[in-house]
């Protein structure tokens, strides 16, 4: 039996069914409001901020956008994917021109 603490890195190519692509939700979140585990399942609650006008002011409401549940192996695979995506982002940021080179655009 495979170790659930070790992500499977050599699973080979994965084919995602084209019939599921249009139905998969896009989940936006500003942060993880809480997390834990229960019966071997990792639990993470994702939340987003809503700006609500209150007279001349603005109130920030936090709403749950998703209840993420997965195995330990899936959580490790997700963490690996996030680490790689963040590394790609950082690499792109290093290649950006400096602020002086970006032309100013006025509306």
Secondary structure, 3 states (H helix, E strand, C coil): CCCCCCCCCCCCCCCCCHHHHCCCCCCCCCEEEEEEEECCEEEEEEEEEEEEEECCEEEEEEEEEEEEEECHHHHHHHHHHHHHHHHHHHHHHHCCCCHHHCCCCCC
